[in-house]
Every structure is written in C-alpha cells, then in structure tokens.
C-alpha cells in the first residue's frame, strides 16, 4: 500500500466516525448503484459535461446528497461532475457560515 492510499484510507475512517449519517447515505446509494437498481448517468446534471471514466473504469460523476443525509433522503441525489460538485459544496459551506 502506498502512502497516498494509506492517507486516503485513514481519512475515510475519520469521516465515518465524524459523520455517520453521511457514511450510511453514501453506502446505501453505492449499494443501489452496484445492484443495478439506480443507474449512475454519465452526464452532469448541472453543466451537461461528460467527464468520462478514471483509470480503474469508474464513472467520474458523483452523487450530491442535496437534501441531506437522513435515511429518507439517502437515495435522493443530483449527479454532478467533480467541478460542479465542488462548486455546490463550497456554496453550501458559505451559506452555512453566513
């Protein structure tokens, strides 16, 4: 295991402890995607970009839990490219700090 992989694993472990609802929502969504009950689109719902796939063959579209991480909203996501997802999260953080 490389140092970068170890850091990523430690960060995920810390996030699971810090935000258990977020972790449960993420796991529930991924389980549905892997089971084929939810199809991950290849187009960003915000900017219509098609970011493609990474080296491991995973789609680079990310699910944004825009209604929160509560169990009833765990599968309610907007599919965004990394650029749009970062922009939305930054706006959300700025609004919560104001």
QUIZIQUI-V348027 format. One line per field, one symbol per residue. phi: phi as a letter, one per 40 degrees, with the letter a starting at -180 (. if undefined). A space follows every 10 residues. Layout:
phi: ???
This chain:
phi: .ccccccccc ccccccccbc cccccccccc cccccgcbcc cbbcccbgcb cgbcccgccc cbcbccbhbc dcbdbcbbcb cdcccccccc cccccccc
